[in-house]
C-alpha cells in the first residue's frame, strides 16, 4: 500500500474488558492521531471502540473529526 494514496482512515480497537466506553487514553490517542493525520493530509473519519456486544463511535459521541477549512462532515 502506497501511503501517498491514503485519503482517509478509521481507527478501530477493542477493549478486552468488554466495556466499549472510550477511556482517557483512547481520547488522547484520538487527538494525537488527528494531529498526525492533519500533517499528512489524511482524514480520520472515526475512532471505534469495540466490545463483545456493542461498540462506541467517537464521532457519534461528539468528537470533531472534520479537517480545518472544510465544512462539517465533508470528510465523511
C-alpha positions, -999 to +999 in steps of 0.1 A: +000+000+000+014+034-010+009+058+019+006+087-006-026+072-019-043+071+015-070+098+018-089+087+049-089+061+077-110+048+106-093+039+139-107+007+155-097-012+186-113-034+212-115-032+249-108-067+264-128-056+295-159-057+273-169-021+281-165+000+249-166+033+267-136+053+254-110+058+281-089+089+287-061+071+269-084+065+239-093+101+238-056+111+239-047+086+212-075+100+190-062+136+195-027+125+186-039+106+155-059+136+144-029+159+148-007+135+128-033+129+101-036+167+095+002+169+089-002+141+063-035+154+048-053+122+057-088+124+071-096+104+102-133+096+098-140+080+132-125+060+161-145+030+170-141+011+203-154-024+201-168-046+229-183-081+227-219-068+225-216-032+215-193-005+200-189+032+205-183+057+177-163+087+189-178+107+161-213+099+174-201+110+208-193+144+195-156+142+188-148+166+159-131+147+131-135+174+104-104+189+090-099+227+094-112+246+064-137+220+054-175+222+061-186+198+089-187+162+078-171+169+045-146+141+051-174+116+057 
